[in-house]
């Protein structure tokens, strides 16, 4: 920062003073639109609060900028990586007679604990160096985990599409057209465009119920205590077994998202031509991401993650001043205090959600493949084949096993398979993804032969959970 450039878009602009306030405000809106489509889709899919999601996405972004000395132009939005964990916990809660609203706080506890894992990795990176830590989480482990996340989620997208295929296909076509042939900002926000066009078609054809929008107030608090983790304290139907199961099922997902974080920070650094891994340091960016995720989860919002869409906006505009991203965070916070706006988002048809989800979930798996390709994972090595095969086999096999309780025949939060056991009076359930992550990390550590190293690509973030 501090470099003064002419207020043109042919060279990078580092200082907001060069642009002036009006242009800064507009560029902040552009960053808001870039993150918006994917960020609000996560609460819609899970049943979490849209308002709380926007509030804590904004707050987490501001905290990230604070802890990194305002050096990293990054936005923290909703992560798709934890969707399978939310669905698995809700399915386990349903077996115990709990509603979706009653089960989600348990899942949020798991996500909050996953955020704390970022802090543990941050301390280890500070003590032993980032490279020494990353060698335990190479792409041969994280890649198949990411692939499994997308494949596990895919059936729910098809179930949602089946409620109205024409509307779902409209969303799919618009996303593809905008992403492949779009120019400028349109190419950056294909998911948002797909949602808007499909939603509009659904509204014009009478397939949207706007009664909730009419009843919603214009101004209100974004957080309701009954939707937070704190509602579990003193609850009559509190289930300790479900709480422990939620933590065990969800925390391992953080191993994949932390590797994604490293890739995204490297990509942002490559974009702005600064080594952000060294300054302000990976340990600081991990703290920002982890604390943001844990606090958001405690208050009923989804996990946060670094957003590749906003990196795309940096490339498009060549305005690298982090103040622009902080403006987007402030806009998100302001929107979170409008219940009518949240109701409008919540009224989105299931078919619209399903249409964009088909691409999003497929992209998650594709990112896992790209993660291994870009890091030159060698499948000529038997150890790598075994590690990847065991991860995929366990993750998908357990998740879709009817004998382990899976039921993917209905739309919404599908029941997923899990290996359950009793510890005293507590029933503990391990999801396929949790088992696969733990086993994969251990296998990679103990099998003989040279382990691959994690080498984050400087140009492609490989973001997981966004388009």
N, C-alpha and C positions, 0 to 999 in steps of 0.2 A: 504494500500500500504506500501511498505517498507519491508514486510516480504520476506526473501530470502528462496526460495525453490530450490530443485534440478530441473534441466530443464527436467523434466519428465511430462507425462500427467496423472499420477495416483493421483496427488495431485494438488490442486489449485495453480496457479502461479500468484502472485500479482505484480511482478516487471519486467518491460520490460528488464532490464539489465541482468536478468537471462537467457533470451531467446537469446538475441543478435539480431542485425539488420536484417540479412537475414530471420530468422524465423518470426520476427515481420512483415516484408513486406508481406510475404506469408499469414500470419494470417489476415492481413488487407484486402487482396484480398478475402479471404474466407468470411469475413463480408460483403464485397461489393456484392459478388454473392448471399449471403443470402437475402439481401434486394432488389436486382435488379429486379427480376421478377415482384413482386407486385408493386414496386415503379413506374416503367415505364408503367405499364398497366393502371394506372389511367389517365395519359394524353392521352393515346391512346383511351380510352373509352370516354373521355370528349372533346377532341379536343384541349386541352391545349398543351403547348410546352414541348416536352421531354427534350430538353436542359435546359430550365429554371427549370424544375422539378428536374433534377440532381443537378444543381447548388445550388438551395435553400434547397434541402435535405441535402447537404453537409454543407452549411453555417448554417442552423438551428441546425444541430448536434453539430457543433463547438461552437455555441452560448450556447446551452444547457450545454455543458461541462464547458464553462466559468462561467456561472451563478451558477452552482452547485459546483464550486470549484474543478472541474475535478475528482469528486468522483463517478459519476454514469456512468457505461459502457453501454450507451444507444445510439441507432441510431434512428433518426427521418426520416421516409420515408412517402410516400403518403398515405393518409387515404381514404378508400373506403366509409366511413360513409357519406360523403358529395355528393356522386354521384347523388343520387336522387334529391338533391338540384340543382346541375348543370343542370340536365336534365329538371327539372321543369322551371327553369329560361330561358333556351334556348327555350323551348316550348312556354312560355309566350312571349318571344321576337319575335318568328316566327309569332304569331298572330298580332304583331305590324309591321310586315314587315322587321324585323331585321334578318340578317344572324346569323349563329352560332358564327362566329368570332366577330360580333358586340355585341352579347348577353353575351358572356362569361365574359367580364370585369364587367358587372353588378353582375354576380354570384360571381365574385372574391371580390367585395365589401362586399357582404354578408358574405363570408368566413373570410375576414379581421375583420369584426365586431365580428364574432364568436370567433376569436382568442383573441379579447379584453375581451371577457367574462371570459377567463381563468385568466386574470389579476385581474378582479373583484373578482373572487373566491379566488385567491391567497391572496388578501388583507383581505378578510373575514376570511380565514383560519388562517392567521397570527394574526388577532385581536381576534377571538373567539375560535380558535382551530378547527382542521380538523374534529374531530368526531361530533361536534355540527352542522357543516355545512352539512356533508354527510347524516344526518338523513332525510333531505328533498329530497334526491335523492336515495331512496332504490332500490333494484333490481326489485321490483314489478312495478316500473316506468320505469327504464332504460332498463330492460329486454325486455318488449314488444316493446319499441321503437326500440331496436336493431333488434328484430325479424321482425318488420315491414319494416325496411330498406332493409333487405335481400329479403323479399317477393316482395317488390315494384320493385326491380331491376331485379328480375328473368325473366320477359318476354323479356327484351332487350337481355338477354343472349341467349334465345331460338331463337329470331329473327336473331341474328348473326350466330348461328349454322346452321340455315336453308339455309344459302348461300352455304354451302358445308359440309354436315354432316359427310362424311368420315374423313375429316381433323379435324373437331371438335371432333369426337369420338377418334381420335388418341391422341389428347391433354388430353381428359378425362382419357383414359386408362393409359397413362404415369404418370399423376399426382397421380392416385390411386395406381399404382404399386410402384412408388417411395416412397409414403407416408406410405404405409402399409408394404412393404417388403424391402424397401431401407435400406442401412446400412451407418453409418457415415454421411458424408456431403450430400450424395444423399437424405437422409431422411429429411435433413434440407431445401433443395431447390426443392421441388416437382413441384412448379409452374414454376420455371425457366426451369426445365427439360421438363415439358409438353409443354411449349412455344417453346423451341429449337427443340424438335423432331417434333412437328406438323409443325412448320415453315419450317424445312428442307424438310419434305414430300411435303408440298405445293410448295416449290421452285423446287424440282425435278420433280413434275408433272405439272409444268408450270402455277401455280396458284398464282404467285407473280409478281407484276410489279416493276422492279428494276430501272425504268427510273429516278425516283427521286433521287435514290442513286448515279447514275452516274453523275447527274448534280450538286449534293451538293458538297460544298467545304470541304476540310479537316479541316480547321481552321476557326472559326468565333465566333461572339458574341452570347451568349446563350439567351439574352433577346432582344426582339424587342418592341419598345415603343408602337406600334399600338396594341399590345396584352396585354398591362398593364392597370391597373385601371386609370392611368394618361391620357390615350387616351380619356376618357370620358369628360375631361375638355375642353370646347369649341367645342365639337362635334355638328354638325348641327342637327343630329337626336337624340340628348340626350332626354331620357324619364325619368322624375323624378318619375313617378308612378312605372315604372319597377324597379328603384333603391330601392325605399321603399319596394316594394313587395319582392325583392331579399333578403333584410336584414331580413324581417319578416319570410320568408320561411326557411332561412338557419340557422339563429342564434340559434333557439331551438335545432338543431341537436347537438350543443356543449354540451348540458346537458348530452347526452349519451356518447360522446367522452371524456368528463372530467372524468366520472366514469371509463371509460376504462383506462384512464391515471393512475388513482389511483391503479387500479388492476395491470397494467403493472409494475409500480414502485415497488409495493409490491412484485411482482413475481421476479423482478431483485434483490431486496433486499434479498428475500428468497434464490435465487441462490447463491449469493456471501456472504450470511450469515451476512448481515448488515441491520440495520433498516434505510433505506433511507427516510422513511416518517418523521423520527425525525432528521436525519443528512444526507444530507444537509437541509432537510425539504421539505414537500410537496409544500409549497408556492414557493420555488425556482424552483422546477421541473415544476410547472404550469407556471411560468413566462417563462422558456425556451421554453416549448411547445407552449404557446400562442403567444409570440413574434415571434417565428419562423413561425407559421402559418400565422399571420397577414402580416408580411413582404413578405413571399412567395406569398400570394394572391395578394398583391399590384402589384407585378411584373409578374403576369400571371402564377404562379405555383400553384399546388393544395395544400390543407391543409396538414399539417404534423401530424404525430402521432408516439408514441413510438412503436418500431417494435419487436414483439415477436420472429420473425425468428432469430434475432441477439441474443436474450436471449438464444435461442436454441443452437446457436454456442458457447456461453459461457459454457453451460452445456457440450457440446460435447468436447471442447478443454480443459476446466478447466483453461483457461487463462483469468483472470478477470481484467487485467490492462486496464483502459479506453483508453490508448494510441493506442491500437489495433483498437478500433472503430473509433478513430479520423483519423487514417490512411485511413480507408474505406471512411470517409467523404472527405478527400483530393483527393482520387481516383475519387469519384463522381464529384467533382468540375472540375478536369482535363478533364474528359470525356464530360462534358457539353460544352466545347469549340470545339467540333468536330461535325459540322453539318452533315457530311457524316454518322457518327455513329447514330445520331438522325434520319436521313432519313431511315436508315436500319431498325430501330425500327418501324418507322411510316409505313413502307411498309408491316407490318405484316397483314396477311389475317384476315378478319372479323370472319371467322370460327374458327381460332385459338383463337382469343379473346373470342369468344362465348363459346368454349369448356372449357377453364380455368375459365371463368366467372360463368358458371353453378355451379361449385364446390365452388368458392369463395363466391358467393352470398348466396348459401345454407349454407355455413359455417358461414356467418354473422348471419343468423337466428339461427343456432345451437348454436352459442356463446351466443345469448340472452337467450336461454333456459338454457344453462349451467350456465350462470350468476345467474339465479334464483335458480337452483338446488344447486349449491355450497354454496349459501347464505341462504339456507333452507327457501325459501319463502313459507309461509303457506297459501295454497289455501283453507283451511278449514274456513278461515276468509272471510266473505261475502265482506268486504271492499276491500280486495285484488283482489277478483274475479271481482268486479265492476271496479276497477281501470284498471286492465289488459284488460278487455273486452272493455271498452270505448276507450282505446288507440288503440287497434287493429282494432276495428270497424271503428273509425274515420279515422285512417291512411290509411287503405286499401279501405274503402268505398269511401272516397273523391277522392283518387288518381285514382281509376279505374272507377269512375262514368262517363258514357258517357254524361249524362245530365249536368255535370260540365266541359265538354271539353276534357275528356280523349280519346285518340286514340292510342292503343298499337298494331296496325296491321302491322307496318312497322319497319324495322331494323333501328338502329341508335338511335338518341335522340327522344324518343317517347313523344307525347303530353300527359300530365298528368292532372288529374282533379284538380281543385282549387276553393275555394269559393272567388269570386271577389266582390268588392264593391267600390264605388266612394267616395273620399274625395276631394271636390272641383272639380278640373279638372283632378285629379290624379286617375288612376285606380289601386287599391291595390288588390293583389291576395294572398291568404293564401293556402299553400299546405296542403294536408292531414296530413303529418308528423308534420308540424308546429302546426296545430290545435291540433293534438293528444298529442303532447309533452306539450303544455301549459295547456290543460285541465287535462291531467294526473297528472301533478305536483300539480295543484290546488286541484284536487279531493283528492289526497293522503294527502294533508295538512289539509283539512277541514272535511273529513269524520270522524265520531266518531270511537273509538277503538284504540288500541295500534298500532303504526306504526312500521313496520319492520326497522331494521338498516342495513346499508351497512357494510359488513365485507369482504373486499378483500381477496381472497384466496392467501396464500403465495407461493403456488407451481404452480398454473395454472393462467396465466395472463388473459386468456379469451380475447385475443386481437381481436379487431374488425377492419376489413379492411385488414387483412393479413391472410395467411394460416398457 
